[in-house]
Amino acid sequence: MPTFTPSPQYQDQGPYKLGVLLVNSGTPDSLTTPGVRNFLRQLLRDRRTIEVSRAIWCWILYFIILPLRPVKVVPKYRRVWTEAGSPLRVISTRLRESLEAALTAQQGQPVAVELGMLYSSPSVATGLQALRARGAQRIVVLPLFPQYSGTTAGATYDQVGKALRNWRFLPELRYISDYNVDAGYIAAVAADIRAHRATTPQGQHLLMSFHGIPAAYVAKGDPYQRKCLATAAAIARQLELADDAWSVSFQSRVGTARWLAPYTDTVVQELAQRGIRQLDVVAPGFAIDCLETIDEMGVEAAEIFHKAGGEVLRYIPALNDRAPQVAVLAGLVAEHAR
C-alpha cells in the first residue's frame, strides 16, 4: 500500500483555532411587508416550527397567512425598529463583538465568533462559512435559547447539519443544547431583576413569561415546558420569593390549536383583577430583546393589564449584550471547548 511521506515543507494547520457560532431565530431584513413576509415564510415553512401535514399547511401558509399576516405585523415591528435596524439583529451583533473580545482575552489567543440566524440573514450556513474563512476548525455552536425545544435548538441542529453536508474537511463540533439552570445564567437573571427592583418601585408580583409552543409538541416528548418551569423555580429560589409572589406564563401563541398554558395575556388580566396594581414581568427565555418582548410585553400586555384595573406593568429587559450576559456565554463556551 502506498504511503504518504510529507515533504520537509509540509505543515498541518493545527493547533486549530476555536470558533463560536451564536444562533438566534431571526428577524425581518427590512421594515417592509415583503421583508416581514419573507421572514415569516422561512419561519413557518420549517417542519420544526409547524408539524402539520405539508399538503394542508402549505395551502394555509401560502394562501391565507402570507398574504394577510405581514400587513398586520409590520406596524408592530415599526414600534420596535431603531435607526440601526431590528433590535434583535443590532443587539445580537453587539453581543457577538463583545463575546469575541471576552473569549480572546480568556483563551489568550484569537477566538472567532460569528452570528447565524435560523430564518433570516446572516444564515447559519453563512455564519459557519465565516468561521471557516477565519480559520476556526473547533466550533462551539451556541443557540441563544436558554431552554431546549425542538422548535429552536432542534432547528439549529438541523441547519448546522445541512450546512456542513458538503464540507470536505468537517470541523470538530460541540453543541450547547441549552443552559436553563446553569448557575451563572440563573444568577445573572436574578441579579438583573434585583437591580431593576432596587431602582424602581417594586412590583407586588413577578411574572416570568416564556415563548409558547403547541401543547401537542410537549405531549410528543419536547422537554421545553419542564425546562421553562425549572428555570423559573431556580430564579425564584435565587430571589427568595414566596410561592405566591411569582408565577409562570406562556406567550406568543398563534392559531386556534392549544398551546402551553397559562397564556400570558390571560394571566396578566387575572392578576390585575385579583388586585395586583404593580406588576414586574421578565422573559427568561429570551436572551435578546425583540418584538415578542419589547412590544408584546411592554406594550400589548401592559394595555391588557391597565384595562383590567392594573396601574403599572414594568417589563424587565433581557440580558442582551451587557456584561453579565457576556460572562455567562463565555463561561459556557469555556466549559464546552475544553
N, C-alpha and C positions, 0 to 999 in steps of 0.2 A: 504494500500500500504506500503511495507516495506520501511523503511527509513535508510539512511546511517548515522551511528554515528561514527565519526572518533575516533581513539584511541588517547590517550594523546601524542603518539609519531608521530602522523600524521602531516606532514608539506607540504604545497603547494610549488611549485617550484618558485613562484613569489617572489620578483619582477622580471619580465622576462628580460633577457639580450637582448640588442639591437645588431642586426647583419645587415650587408650590403652586398648585392651581386652585385659586379660590373660585367657588362656583355659587352662583345665585340664580334665581328664577328668570329674571329678565324684566324688561320694561320697553314700552314703545320707543322706537328710534326717533320719532318726531311727534310733535303735538298736533297731529292731523288725523282725520278719520281714516285715511289709508294706513297711516303708521300704527294706529291702535288696532285696526283690522288685521294687519299682518302679524302683530304680536299675539292677538287672540287666536288667530288661525294656527300658529305654531304651538301655542299652549294647549288648545283644545283638541288638536289633531293627535296629540301624543296618547298612546294607549295607556300610559301610566296615569294620565290625568283622568281620562274618561274610558271606562271599561265596557261601555255599551256596544252592542253589535255594530260593526263598521257600516253595514248597509243602512241601518236605521240612523246611526249617529251622523254619518256624512250628509244625509239628506237634511237633518235638523241643523247641522252646523252651517252648511253652505247656502241653504235656502231660508233659514229663519234667523239664526244667531248672528252670523257675519254681516248680513245686510242691515240688521236693525240695532244690535247692541253697541257697536262702536260709536254711533251718533249719540247714544245716551251716556257713554263712558267718557268721551272727550271733555265735557265740562268738568268732570271730577278731576281728570288729570290737569286741567287748566288751573284748578285751585291749588295744586301742589307743585306745579312746574316752577323752576327757578330760571334765572337768566342764563345759568350754565347748563340747564337741561333738566332731565329727570333726576329727582333726589336719589333714587336707588343707584343710578349709574354714577352720579357725581360723588356720592359718599363712598361707594364701593371702590372707585378709582383712588380716592384719597387713602382709604384703608389699605389698598394694595401697596401704595407707595410707603406708607408708614410701617407696614409689616415687613416689607423688604429691607428697610433700613434697620429695623429692630433685629431681624434674623441674621443679617450680615454682621451686625455687632455681636450678637450672641454666639454665632458659629465661628467668628474670627476669620471668615473668608466670604467672598461674594455668594449670595443666595438669590436666585431669580424667582420672583413672584409675579404671576400673571393672573388675569381675570377671565373667566368664561361664564357666559350666560346660557341657560338652558333653552330660552325661547327668544333671544334677541342677540344683537351684536355687543361685544365680541363673542362669538360662539365658543363652545367648549373645544371644538376642533381647532379654532384659531388660537385659543389660549395654549393648547398643547403644542402647536406648531411654533409659537413664540418661545416657549420654554426650550424646545429642541434647538431653535436657532441661537439661543443664548447658551447652549452647551449643557443643559440640565439632562442628566441621564438617570438620576434618582429623583423621583417625583412623588410628592405627597399631595393627594387630592383631598381638599378640604371643602366639603359642601357647607355653606353658611346657613344650615338648617339645624339648630341645636337638637331637635327631636326627630329621630329617624321616621320616615314614611316612605313607602314605595313610590308615592307621588313626587317625592323630592330627591332624597338620597338615592332611591332606586332608579329614578330617571337619570341621575348623574352617572351611575354605574353603566347604564345603557349607552349613554352618549360617549363616555370615555372609551368603552369597548369598541364602539362603532368607529370612532375617530382613529383608533390605533390599528384597526383591522389590516390596513395595507402598509403599515410601517415595516421596513425591513429589519431595523435594529430597535427592538422594543425596550423601553426604559424599565428600570426597577420601579414598581409601584407600591404605594401604601395608601389605602383608603381610610379616612376617618369617617365612620358611618354616622356617628352623632356624638354629642357631648352633653346630653341632657342633665346629668347630675355631676358633671365634672366640678370638682371643688372650687377651682379658680373661677369658672363661669358662674356658679351659684353665688359665690362671694361677691363677684363684680356686680351682678344684677341687684343683689340685696343692698350693697353699699350705695348704688345709684339711687335706689328707692329711698333709702335712709337719708341721703343727701338732699334729695328733692323735698322730702317731707320736713327737713330741717329749715329750709329756706322759704317755705310757703305754709299756710295754714294746713295742718294735716287733715286728710280726709277721714271720715268716720269709718270708711270701709275700703279695702283694697281688692280690686277686681283684676284677675290675671286672665287675659283673653288670648286664645291661641287660634291660628287659622284652622278652619274646619276641613274635614274630608267626608265623603259619603260614609254613613254608618255601615253600609254593606262591605266596605273595604276592611274595616276592623273585624267584622264578623268572619271574613275570609282569612284573617291572620295578620293584618297590618298592626304592628305594635304601637302605632302613633298615639293613640289615646292614653295608654298607660304610661308612655314616655312623658306626655304632657303633664299628667297628674303627678308623676314623680318629681318633675321639675318644680311644679307649683308647691308641693308639700315641702321640698327642700328649701325653697325660698322663704316660705312661711316659718319654717323652723329657724332659719338663719336670722330672721327678723323678730323671732319670739312672739309671733302673733297668736292671739287666742283663736279658737276654732271658728267663732262667729265673726271674726274681724276680716276674713278674706273669703273669696270664692273663685271658682273657675268657670269660664265660658268659652264658646267656640264661635268664631265669626266667619264672614265672607262666604256664606252658603249661596249656591246658585241652583236654580231649577226647583222642581217640585219633589225630588227624592228626599228621603230622610237623611240628614247629616248629623254629625256628632252634636249632642245636646249636653247642657242647655245652651240655647243660642244667645249670643252677646246682647242683641237688641232687646230680647225678652228679659234677660237678667237686669240690664240697666233700668228698664222700665219698672220692674218689680222692686228693685232696691229703692227707687225714688218713692214708689207708692208705700213702701214699708217705713218711710220716714228718714231715709238717708238723704241728707242735704248736700254733703261734701263727699264726692267720690273720687278716689285716685284709681287710675287704670294704667296697667302696664301690659306689654305684649311680649312675654319672654321667648316666644317662638320666632321673633323677627330680629335678626342680627343687625339689619339696616332698615331705617325708616323708609316707608314707601307709601303708595296710595292707600293700602289697607290699614296703615297706622295713622298717618297724618290726617287723612280725610275721613276714613271710615270710623275711626275712634275719636279724633279731635274735633270733627265737625258733625257727622251724622249721629254718632252715639250721644254726643253732647246735646244735640237737639231733642232726641228722644228722652233723655234724662230731664231736660228742662220742661218739656211738655207734660211729663208725668209728675211734676212737682219738685224736682231736684233743683238745686241752686248752682253748684259748680262741679263740673266734671273736669278733672285735670289729667290729661294724658302725659305719662312719664316717658320721654323719648327712649328709643333703643340705644344700645351702647355705641352704635355707629363706628366712627373712626377715631374715637377718643382713646386715650392711653390704656384704660382698663381692658377694652376690647382687644387692643393690640397685644397686651401682655397675655391675655387668655389664649389667643390664637397662636402666639409664639410658643407658649408652653405646650400646647397640643402638638404643634409641628415638631418641637424638640423631642417630645416623648415618642412620637411615631417614626421619627427619622433616625433613631439610634441604629 
